């Protein structure tokens, strides 16, 4: 419908009575077609014209001629902020890495799964994920638990966020950055609190003495000092074992003990001891969650003793197991039976 024309400039010079008559006649002549023109004058013209236009509109309304009602504004529905609803964490491997899955839920039933690998020396190593349905999540969890060498347990989402925040703090301290793929998730970790370290009771000497047994567990098969760092020590150990000198078993044992002790003293300084103790404490939580409280107690005792600056790490059974396995693997590398890259414990920082 094309609105009828009205000479607005001519109307501006008319007295109010004449203006009122003109707009009444215009409304009578055009009816509903006059509504857009009168509506514009009623909302934007000078005062006299505005009043006359409103009276004309009123008279039309009295005759049942009105503009169609505007559609009600659609309600603004604010999307609920995404929150960490569930989380899962793997055990810790011998390089200090572990995997995390964090499920974020938003408004309208949406969900997204963030999958990360974090390392206690290098920060965030890998990031992936995206939208996920409940059915697919359950299928992925079932596949994960059946295929992974390390145990997976569900954990408090706030603690999972804190573990990532801890990894991000490492990046800041080292002047590095997480992988580019983390950018899409970073806002979801803003303000996350660093997790409190797992509580450790006073070390029970009896449990500490049994702690080397932890190194025999399948999920801790990768726990050993870096073989590359003990390569020279392993060669010396091989030479001592291959020596044609006739010496007593006691002397041989003393030589091996001295080499192992030297490796521990060099490779397990205060910072390294703190890191290995934290790994043990984290594994204690995993053992508890998988119904193995006895192993959890063993790991806590080993962690408490390893983190105690007054305890000689050379006499710590678990520390000795870490060193002895590293020496054995380094010897295998030296003899050509293993590739150094296959047993390296070095972690490449995220670019």
Long-range contacts (C-beta under 8 A, 24 or more apart in sequence): 1-33, 3-33, 3-34, 3-36, 3-37, 4-29, 4-30, 4-33, 4-34, 4-37, 6-37, 8-41, 8-45, 8-49, 11-49, 12-46, 12-49, 16-48, 16-51, 16-52, 19-48, 19-49, 19-52, 20-52, 20-55, 20-56, 22-52, 23-52, 23-53, 23-55, 23-56, 24-55, 24-56, 24-59, 26-56, 27-56, 27-57, 27-59, 27-60, 31-60, 31-65, 32-60, 32-65, 34-60, 35-60, 35-65, 35-66, 35-67, 36-67, 39-67, 77-107, 78-107, 79-106, 79-107, 79-108, 80-106, 80-107, 81-106, 82-106, 82-112, 82-188, 84-157, 84-158, 84-160, 84-161, 84-188, 85-111, 85-157, 86-154, 86-157, 87-154, 87-155, 87-156, 87-157, 87-159, 87-160, 87-161, 88-141, 88-144, 88-152, 88-153, 88-154, 88-155, 88-160, 89-152, 89-153, 89-155, 89-160, 89-163, 89-286, 90-148, 90-150, 90-151, 90-152, 90-286, 91-150, 91-151, 91-152, 91-219, 91-282, 91-283, 91-286, 92-120, 92-150, 92-279, 92-282, 92-283, 92-286, 93-150, 93-222, 93-223, 94-220, 94-222, 94-223, 94-224, 94-345, 95-119, 95-222, 95-345, 95-346, 95-347, 96-120, 96-121, 96-275, 96-279, 96-347, 97-125, 97-347, 98-150, 98-163, 98-282, 99-150, 99-152, 100-160, 100-163, 100-164, 101-144, 102-157, 102-160, 102-161, 102-164, 103-132, 103-137, 103-157, 104-188, 111-137, 113-137, 113-140, 114-185, 114-188, 116-164, 116-167, 116-182, 118-163, 118-164, 118-166, 118-167, 119-167, 119-347, 120-170, 120-275, 120-278, 120-279, 121-170, 121-275, 121-347, 122-170, 122-174, 122-176, 122-347, 122-348, 122-349, 122-350, 123-167, 123-168, 123-170, 123-171, 123-174, 123-176, 123-178, 123-349, 123-350, 124-164, 124-167, 124-168, 124-171, 124-178, 124-179, 124-182, 124-350, 125-179, 125-347, 125-348, 125-350, 126-179, 126-181, 127-178, 127-179, 127-181, 127-182, 127-185, 128-181, 129-185, 149-218, 149-219, 150-219, 151-219, 151-286, 151-290, 153-285, 153-286, 153-289, 153-290, 154-289, 155-285, 155-289, 158-192, 158-193, 159-195, 161-189, 161-192, 161-193, 162-192, 162-193, 162-194, 162-195, 163-195, 164-189, 164-192, 165-189, 165-192, 165-193, 165-194, 165-195, 166-194, 166-195, 169-194, 171-350, 174-349, 176-349, 176-350, 177-350, 177-351, 178-350, 179-350, 179-351, 197-278, 197-281, 198-278, 198-281, 198-282, 198-284, 198-285, 198-300, 200-277, 200-281, 200-300, 200-303, 200-304, 200-307, 201-300, 201-301, 201-304, 202-304, 203-301, 203-302, 203-304, 203-305, 203-308, 203-311, 204-297, 204-301, 207-297, 207-298, 207-301, 207-302, 208-301, 208-302, 208-305, 208-316, 208-317, 208-318, 209-317, 210-298, 210-317, 211-298, 211-299, 211-301, 211-302, 211-305, 211-316, 211-317, 211-318, 211-321, 212-317, 212-318, 212-320, 212-321, 213-298, 214-280, 214-283, 214-295, 214-298, 214-299, 214-302, 214-318, 214-321, 215-318, 215-321, 215-322, 215-325, 217-295, 219-283, 220-283, 223-279, 223-322, 223-325, 224-322, 224-323, 224-325, 224-326, 224-329, 224-343, 224-345, 225-263, 225-267, 225-268, 225-322, 225-323, 225-325, 225-326, 225-345, 226-267, 226-326, 226-344, 226-345, 226-346, 227-326, 227-327, 227-329, 227-330, 227-333, 227-340, 227-343, 227-344, 227-345, 228-330, 228-340, 228-344, 228-345, 228-346, 229-267, 229-326, 230-263, 230-267, 230-323, 230-326, 230-327, 230-330, 231-330, 231-333, 231-334, 233-259, 233-262, 233-263, 233-327, 233-330, 234-327, 234-328, 234-330, 234-331, 234-333, 234-334, 235-330, 235-331, 235-334, 237-327, 237-331, 238-331, 238-334, 238-335, 259-327, 260-314, 260-320, 260-323, 260-324, 260-327, 261-314, 263-323, 263-326, 263-327, 264-313, 264-314, 264-316, 264-319, 264-320, 264-322, 264-323, 265-313, 265-314, 267-323, 267-326, 268-313, 268-319, 268-322, 268-323, 270-309, 273-306, 273-307, 273-313, 274-307, 276-306, 276-319, 276-322, 277-303, 277-304, 277-306, 277-307, 278-303, 280-306, 280-318
